[in-house]
């Protein structure tokens, strides 16, 4: 059982990352990137819970991709895309990663989620309001979340909308 100041990832068998810290940097590049991504998702989940929202699903997958975080904010379904970037802003940072193509994929995933999961959560797909949020984590250097580096997530509510 982790200590009280640590975050337990739902659906795992005891895996945890200490709140406010990042994975060790000594891991191979691909493994470190996955760990940092999980860390950013943990931060978004903690933020949603702190807002009093109910977490319905994390890392929900179907044939079209994955939804990082699905929450109910009390009045609408909120689909959260988590983006973590480190280093320079040369390529536009984390926000630029949620381009038009990514938005279209998230909209398709939202439809699939409602078709497959609405009944499980007592939601009426024809009546439920869906909002697309983006949770951004950025650091000025390669040390996302490590000791001495102040990394703050930024929640963009209603980051984009579906017209259909």
VEXTIPA-534928 format. One record per residue (C-alpha): residue number from 1; residue in one letter; x, y, z. Coordinates in nm, 3 decimals, always signed. Example, Ala and Ser with C-alpha at 12.3 -4.5 7.8 and 13.67 -1.06 7.14 Angstrom:
VEXTIPA-534928
+-----+--------+---------+---------+---------+
! num ! residu !      c1 !      c2 !      c3 !
+-----+--------+---------+---------+---------+
!   1 !      A !  +1.230 !  -0.450 !  +0.780 !
!   2 !      S !  +1.367 !  -0.106 !  +0.714 !
+-----+--------+---------+---------+---------+
//
This chain:
VEXTIPA-534928
+-----+--------+---------+---------+---------+
! num ! residu !      c1 !      c2 !      c3 !
+-----+--------+---------+---------+---------+
!   1 !      X !  +0.000 !  +0.000 !  +0.000 !
!   2 !      X !  +0.150 !  +0.336 !  -0.098 !
!   3 !      X !  +0.204 !  +0.612 !  +0.155 !
!   4 !      X !  -0.076 !  +0.875 !  +0.184 !
!   5 !      X !  +0.117 !  +1.129 !  -0.028 !
!   6 !      X !  +0.136 !  +0.896 !  -0.328 !
!   7 !      X !  -0.107 !  +0.847 !  -0.614 !
!   8 !      X !  -0.234 !  +0.500 !  -0.697 !
!   9 !      X !  -0.324 !  +0.446 !  -1.060 !
!  10 !      X !  -0.668 !  +0.283 !  -1.080 !
!  11 !      X !  -0.665 !  -0.056 !  -1.246 !
!  12 !      X !  -0.305 !  -0.133 !  -1.157 !
!  13 !      X !  -0.167 !  -0.366 !  -0.898 !
!  14 !      X !  +0.006 !  -0.122 !  -0.668 !
!  15 !      X !  +0.190 !  +0.087 !  -0.928 !
!  16 !      X !  +0.224 !  +0.442 !  -0.817 !
!  17 !      X !  +0.413 !  +0.761 !  -0.878 !
!  18 !      X !  +0.469 !  +1.004 !  -0.595 !
!  19 !      X !  +0.245 !  +1.306 !  -0.634 !
!  20 !      X !  +0.440 !  +1.597 !  -0.778 !
!  21 !      X !  +0.734 !  +1.388 !  -0.895 !
!  22 !      X !  +0.826 !  +1.231 !  -1.224 !
!  23 !      X !  +0.962 !  +0.894 !  -1.323 !
!  24 !      X !  +1.335 !  +0.833 !  -1.296 !
!  25 !      X !  +1.534 !  +0.978 !  -1.585 !
!  26 !      X !  +1.763 !  +0.675 !  -1.600 !
!  27 !      X !  +1.508 !  +0.472 !  -1.798 !
!  28 !      X !  +1.550 !  +0.410 !  -2.173 !
!  29 !      X !  +1.397 !  +0.692 !  -2.381 !
!  30 !      X !  +1.076 !  +0.511 !  -2.487 !
!  31 !      X !  +1.010 !  +0.376 !  -2.140 !
!  32 !      X !  +1.076 !  +0.717 !  -1.981 !
!  33 !      X !  +0.834 !  +0.884 !  -2.225 !
!  34 !      X !  +0.560 !  +0.636 !  -2.132 !
!  35 !      X !  +0.628 !  +0.691 !  -1.760 !
!  36 !      X !  +0.617 !  +1.069 !  -1.805 !
!  37 !      X !  +0.289 !  +1.035 !  -1.996 !
!  38 !      X !  +0.142 !  +0.827 !  -1.714 !
!  39 !      X !  +0.265 !  +1.086 !  -1.465 !
!  40 !      X !  +0.090 !  +1.364 !  -1.660 !
!  41 !      X !  -0.231 !  +1.156 !  -1.672 !
!  42 !      X !  -0.206 !  +1.104 !  -1.295 !
!  43 !      X !  -0.180 !  +1.481 !  -1.250 !
!  44 !      X !  -0.488 !  +1.539 !  -1.468 !
!  45 !      X !  -0.682 !  +1.273 !  -1.276 !
!  46 !      X !  -0.588 !  +1.430 !  -0.943 !
!  47 !      X !  -0.696 !  +1.772 !  -1.073 !
!  48 !      X !  -1.033 !  +1.632 !  -1.184 !
!  49 !      X !  -1.088 !  +1.469 !  -0.845 !
!  50 !      X !  -0.988 !  +1.792 !  -0.668 !
!  51 !      X !  -1.259 !  +1.971 !  -0.869 !
!  52 !      X !  -1.512 !  +1.722 !  -0.733 !
!  53 !      X !  -1.559 !  +1.544 !  -1.066 !
!  54 !      X !  -1.622 !  +1.172 !  -1.098 !
!  55 !      X !  -1.365 !  +0.977 !  -1.298 !
!  56 !      X !  -1.551 !  +0.732 !  -1.521 !
!  57 !      X !  -1.260 !  +0.586 !  -1.718 !
!  58 !      X !  -0.886 !  +0.619 !  -1.770 !
!  59 !      X !  -0.710 !  +0.506 !  -2.085 !
!  60 !      X !  -1.030 !  +0.376 !  -2.245 !
!  61 !      X !  -0.942 !  +0.203 !  -2.572 !
!  62 !      X !  -1.126 !  +0.097 !  -2.883 !
!  63 !      X !  -1.020 !  +0.030 !  -3.242 !
!  64 !      X !  -0.995 !  +0.405 !  -3.319 !
!  65 !      X !  -0.761 !  +0.490 !  -3.034 !
!  66 !      X !  -0.762 !  +0.586 !  -2.671 !
!  67 !      X !  -0.928 !  +0.842 !  -2.446 !
!  68 !      X !  -0.687 !  +0.948 !  -2.172 !
!  69 !      X !  -0.947 !  +1.051 !  -1.916 !
!  70 !      X !  -1.327 !  +1.048 !  -1.910 !
!  71 !      X !  -1.498 !  +1.236 !  -1.627 !
!  72 !      X !  -1.843 !  +1.354 !  -1.526 !
!  73 !      X !  -1.837 !  +1.713 !  -1.399 !
!  74 !      X !  -2.190 !  +1.701 !  -1.260 !
!  75 !      X !  -2.363 !  +1.825 !  -1.573 !
!  76 !      X !  -2.172 !  +1.691 !  -1.872 !
!  77 !      X !  -1.934 !  +1.427 !  -1.995 !
!  78 !      X !  -1.581 !  +1.564 !  -2.019 !
!  79 !      X !  -1.327 !  +1.391 !  -2.240 !
!  80 !      X !  -0.976 !  +1.496 !  -2.146 !
!  81 !      X !  -0.675 !  +1.468 !  -2.375 !
!  82 !      X !  -0.353 !  +1.485 !  -2.174 !
!  83 !      X !  -0.044 !  +1.627 !  -2.343 !
!  84 !      X !  +0.296 !  +1.645 !  -2.181 !
!  85 !      X !  +0.590 !  +1.814 !  -2.352 !
!  86 !      X !  +0.936 !  +1.894 !  -2.233 !
!  87 !      X !  +1.207 !  +2.106 !  -2.381 !
!  88 !      X !  +1.174 !  +2.411 !  -2.601 !
!  89 !      X !  +0.857 !  +2.558 !  -2.747 !
!  90 !      X !  +1.005 !  +2.525 !  -3.098 !
!  91 !      X !  +0.723 !  +2.303 !  -3.218 !
!  92 !      X !  +0.442 !  +2.488 !  -3.042 !
!  93 !      X !  +0.444 !  +2.297 !  -2.714 !
!  94 !      X !  +0.179 !  +2.061 !  -2.584 !
!  95 !      X !  -0.118 !  +2.262 !  -2.712 !
!  96 !      X !  +0.000 !  +2.234 !  -3.072 !
!  97 !      X !  -0.014 !  +1.855 !  -3.044 !
!  98 !      X !  -0.395 !  +1.866 !  -3.038 !
!  99 !      X !  -0.429 !  +1.967 !  -3.401 !
! 100 !      X !  -0.733 !  +1.932 !  -3.628 !
! 101 !      X !  -0.654 !  +1.570 !  -3.709 !
! 102 !      X !  -0.625 !  +1.478 !  -3.339 !
! 103 !      X !  -0.951 !  +1.663 !  -3.268 !
! 104 !      X !  -1.134 !  +1.464 !  -3.536 !
! 105 !      X !  -1.003 !  +1.140 !  -3.389 !
! 106 !      X !  -1.116 !  +1.243 !  -3.039 !
! 107 !      X !  -1.463 !  +1.325 !  -3.175 !
! 108 !      X !  -1.483 !  +0.979 !  -3.332 !
! 109 !      X !  -1.367 !  +0.827 !  -3.002 !
! 110 !      X !  -1.637 !  +1.023 !  -2.816 !
! 111 !      X !  -1.906 !  +0.871 !  -3.037 !
! 112 !      X !  -1.767 !  +0.521 !  -2.984 !
! 113 !      X !  -1.743 !  +0.578 !  -2.609 !
! 114 !      X !  -2.105 !  +0.687 !  -2.586 !
! 115 !      X !  -2.221 !  +0.391 !  -2.795 !
! 116 !      X !  -2.027 !  +0.141 !  -2.586 !
! 117 !      X !  -2.020 !  +0.290 !  -2.236 !
! 118 !      X !  -2.326 !  +0.515 !  -2.190 !
! 119 !      X !  -2.546 !  +0.243 !  -2.043 !
! 120 !      X !  -2.277 !  +0.142 !  -1.792 !
! 121 !      X !  -2.271 !  +0.500 !  -1.659 !
! 122 !      X !  -2.648 !  +0.561 !  -1.688 !
! 123 !      X !  -2.605 !  +0.820 !  -1.963 !
! 124 !      X !  -2.846 !  +0.882 !  -2.250 !
! 125 !      X !  -2.624 !  +0.924 !  -2.559 !
! 126 !      X !  -2.893 !  +1.133 !  -2.732 !
! 127 !      X !  -2.913 !  +1.380 !  -2.444 !
! 128 !      X !  -2.573 !  +1.391 !  -2.282 !
! 129 !      X !  -2.362 !  +1.700 !  -2.339 !
! 130 !      X !  -1.997 !  +1.632 !  -2.424 !
! 131 !      X !  -1.709 !  +1.872 !  -2.369 !
! 132 !      X !  -1.353 !  +1.828 !  -2.494 !
! 133 !      X !  -1.084 !  +1.949 !  -2.255 !
! 134 !      X !  -0.707 !  +1.937 !  -2.284 !
! 135 !      X !  -0.471 !  +1.908 !  -1.988 !
! 136 !      X !  -0.127 !  +2.047 !  -2.071 !
! 137 !      X !  +0.195 !  +1.981 !  -1.884 !
! 138 !      X !  +0.504 !  +2.164 !  -2.004 !
! 139 !      X !  +0.853 !  +2.219 !  -1.862 !
! 140 !      X !  +1.129 !  +2.446 !  -1.986 !
! 141 !      X !  +1.384 !  +2.163 !  -1.985 !
! 142 !      X !  +1.410 !  +1.785 !  -1.991 !
! 143 !      X !  +1.330 !  +1.741 !  -1.619 !
! 144 !      X !  +0.950 !  +1.726 !  -1.614 !
! 145 !      X !  +0.836 !  +1.705 !  -1.254 !
! 146 !      X !  +1.172 !  +1.622 !  -1.097 !
! 147 !      X !  +1.284 !  +1.776 !  -0.771 !
! 148 !      X !  +1.354 !  +2.146 !  -0.797 !
! 149 !      X !  +1.151 !  +2.197 !  -1.115 !
! 150 !      X !  +0.811 !  +2.360 !  -1.075 !
! 151 !      X !  +0.577 !  +2.201 !  -1.327 !
! 152 !      X !  +0.215 !  +2.308 !  -1.329 !
! 153 !      X !  -0.056 !  +2.153 !  -1.541 !
! 154 !      X !  -0.289 !  +2.381 !  -1.730 !
! 155 !      X !  -0.650 !  +2.274 !  -1.784 !
! 156 !      X !  -0.812 !  +2.405 !  -2.103 !
! 157 !      X !  -1.188 !  +2.356 !  -2.065 !
! 158 !      X !  -1.377 !  +2.348 !  -2.394 !
! 159 !      X !  -1.052 !  +2.338 !  -2.591 !
! 160 !      X !  -1.245 !  +2.251 !  -2.908 !
! 161 !      X !  -1.597 !  +2.159 !  -3.011 !
! 162 !      X !  -1.770 !  +1.909 !  -3.234 !
! 163 !      X !  -2.009 !  +2.062 !  -3.487 !
! 164 !      X !  -2.207 !  +1.742 !  -3.545 !
+-----+--------+---------+---------+---------+
//
